[in-house]
Amino acid sequence: MPKMKTKAGAKKRFSLTGTGKIKRKHAFKSHILTKKTIKQKRNLTATGLVHTADEQNIKKCLAMK
């Protein structure tokens, strides 16, 4: 059986932490920024963690076990 390929979209969007959790970026930071407050934009800059319910699917997309 051949190796599983990594999904290119997942590869660009997610990264692993040292403890094996999955980091993600926040949405709503790409355009239409004029109506958002500075505080809102600043808070969207920080990375977050993927919810545990979604981790299994994302690890499949990243071709992890």
C-alpha positions in Angstrom: 0.0 0.0 0.0 1.4 3.4 -0.9 2.1 6.2 1.6 -0.7 8.5 2.5 -0.3 12.0 0.9 -0.6 15.1 3.1 -3.5 17.4 2.1 -1.8 20.6 0.8 -4.4 22.9 2.3 -4.0 21.4 5.8 -0.2 21.6 5.4 -0.5 25.3 4.9 -3.0 26.0 7.7 -1.9 23.8 10.7 1.4 23.2 12.5 2.3 20.9 15.4 3.5 22.0 18.9 6.2 20.2 20.8 3.6 18.3 22.8 1.7 17.1 19.7 -1.2 19.6 19.8 -2.2 21.3 16.6 -1.9 25.1 16.2 -4.1 27.2 13.9 -4.7 30.8 13.0 -7.8 32.8 13.5 -10.2 33.6 10.7 -11.5 37.1 9.8 -8.1 38.7 9.6 -7.6 38.8 5.8 -9.8 41.7 4.5 -12.5 44.1 5.5 -10.4 45.3 8.4 -11.5 48.9 8.5 -14.7 48.2 10.5 -12.9 46.0 13.0 -11.5 47.5 16.2 -7.8 47.5 16.9 -8.3 45.2 19.9 -10.2 42.7 17.7 -7.5 42.7 15.0 -4.8 42.3 17.7 -6.6 39.3 19.3 -7.1 37.7 15.9 -3.3 37.8 15.3 -2.6 35.3 18.1 -2.6 31.6 17.3 -5.0 29.2 18.9 -5.3 25.4 19.3 -7.5 23.1 17.4 -10.4 21.6 19.5 -9.9 18.0 20.5 -13.0 17.0 18.6 -11.4 18.1 15.4 -7.9 16.8 16.0 -8.4 13.3 14.6 -9.6 14.6 11.2 -6.8 17.1 10.9 -4.2 14.5 11.8 -5.6 12.3 9.0 -5.2 15.3 6.6 -1.7 15.7 7.8 -1.0 12.0 7.1 -0.2 11.3 10.8 -1.3 8.2 12.7 
